[in-house]
Amino acid sequence: MSVPTIESRGNIYVLRWEKEKLSVTVSHLSTHSDRTTCELLFQTTDPTYNPHLFHQHFNLLAGSRSKGELSNELARVYPTLEKIESDTIIEQLCFKVLQQYRTGEPAVELWNTVTTKDTTYKIFPLIAEDEANLIFGDGGSGKSYIVLAFAILIQLDYSDNPLCLPVKEGRVLWLDWETSQQNMERRIKLITAGFGLPPLFIKYRYCKARLADDIEAIQKICLEDNINTLVIDSVGMSCGGDINNAEIANQFFTAFRSLNSTGIFIHHSSKADMQKRKKKPSPIGSIYFYNYPRNIWECRGIQEPGSDQLTIGLFHRKTNIDKYHHPLAFTLTFLDKEIDIVPDDPKNIPDFVAEISITSQIMDALRKEKTKMSIELLAERLDQKPESIRRSLYRLQHREKVIKIGSDWGIKSEREANVT
């Protein structure tokens, strides 16, 4: 008989015997002092049988009598197997699942001789692959709209896209605590119409229970559909408790980690930041919502009353995996049958200019003028203090981006298109 393969997501295990056309899904594992219980779902791909064979609660540490009874039941409902084969399958099932369940992830050796890879992205530079990415902002800033656009790009592997963003393919699952299925269907229809795309789908799940309590059902979906990119909308609702509580935050991130996926978390700004509008706003709740994600972007939206346009700015607030990136901006135009989304330039949006580094503003001013400028003139044009301009110019000079000619400054070469 064949040797079984085993796949897992968290505490969901699927064993497959290819030759025998048999699979067993093991879920709801629970350890007690004298037993390890679970649920077993036996299924077959043999077309002469109903795909569902049987479902049963079982103790993986059971003795030979209980294992024999389970083997007899398997042989009864699936007579393709001989009794000795069903006995072997039950023994393999108990041994392999217990072994992996108890061992967890293996320890590995990290060598300094290994050729390391650069950070990879599902969408550069916004969504780092295999990491927790958080996008937060005030209510009504357009977070869900722009993240849904990103999810569509990932699902479709839409590299030549209107947003001009590099994309890597993935299989997306959208977990929704915020809105309804009907509203999400409307949004995906409008955005794909704006992109001019053919019919497509994103795996979607309407959620009620908190993530930590619902995790096995989600693990099962991720395993069955080969999900590798998970959107959580929103973090606060999915926590199902006081998000200022460190334990609630840790339970959320522990649950997410069991899914082994790229995470895109939609979250809200802290009320204190909304009122004070600090220089660097932060996500609401426990400090762990800032500490745990490897990549954090703030989302700000600008929309005049009565206007059908919403301009979204994305500002890089934290990274543990790469350098900080320039702000990005997109303008959404809401029409009757579509939503058009196009990239915009934060430098041309007054509300976003303050978020752009002084060095970038200096380079942009020197490019536009196409001539040398004094520190005083730059300070006047950019509404900055002369001392701030002077320090920034010396930093740019050190990086060989600008040159001093007398008392004026100019661009040294055209190579410097992406100064931060």
ABEGO torsion letter per residue (X at the ends): XBBBBBBBBEABBBBBBAAAGBBBBBBGBBBBAABBBBBBBBBBABAABBABABBBBBBAABBAAAAAAAAAAAAAABAABBAAAAAAAAAAAAAAAAAAAAAEBBBBBBBAABBBBBBBBABOAABBBGBBBBBBEBBGAGAAAAAAAAAAAAAAGBABBAAGBBBBBBBBBBBBAABBAAAAAAAAAAAAAAAGBBBBBBBBBBBABBAAAAAAAAAAAAAAAGBABBBBOBAAAAAGBBAABAAAAAAAAAAAAAAGBBBBBBBBBBAAAAAAGBABBBBBEBAAAAAABABBBBBBBBBBBGBABBBBBBBBABBAABBBBBBBBBBBBBBAABBBBBBBBAAABAAAAAABBAAAAAAAAAAAAGBBBBAAAAAAAAGBBAAAAAAAAAAAAAAGABBBBEABBBBABAAAAABX
